Amino acid sequence: MWSEFRAFIARGNVIDLAVAVIMGAAFGRIVSALVDGVLMPPLGVLLGPMDFSSLMIVLDRSKGVPASLAEARERGIPVVAYGQLLNEVVGFLIVAFVVFVLIKQVNRIKSTPPAPGPATRECPYCASGISLKATRCPHCTSSL
């Protein structure tokens, strides 16, 4: 069982997947920082003087209306934090676009192997498939 497990782990697909997951997690943190710190503040300024990530709908107004999402969480007020959803959607779109561009570039760089030439040719006398190296047809014995 141990040798089977080692063979499974040593296969390139598993190692490639592990590297992809680690790189994806690190890239996700970079994208989150980009969205939260660079993209959303100007978008928030364009939409008005508000913190875009703090956009919310207060579900229970009996405890008062919080000024920010942090205050709502601190006071235990139930809210729908759609600003965070918008941040996540923008982050996802950025990641999807970057992955699209990367895959497009990898496909462009990756050379397609030349199509192999035909391994056989047709006998002009009996129309059978014969080897390219043949000097006599094995079916009709004609000289080629």
PyMOL commands that set and color helices and strands:
alter all, ss='L'
color gray80, all
select helices_A, chain A and resi 2-10+12-47+52-54+61-63+69-75+82-109
alter helices_A, ss='H'
color red, helices_A
select strands_A, chain A and resi 57-58+79-80+120-122+129-131
alter strands_A, ss='S'
color yellow, strands_A
deselect
rebuild
show_as cartoon
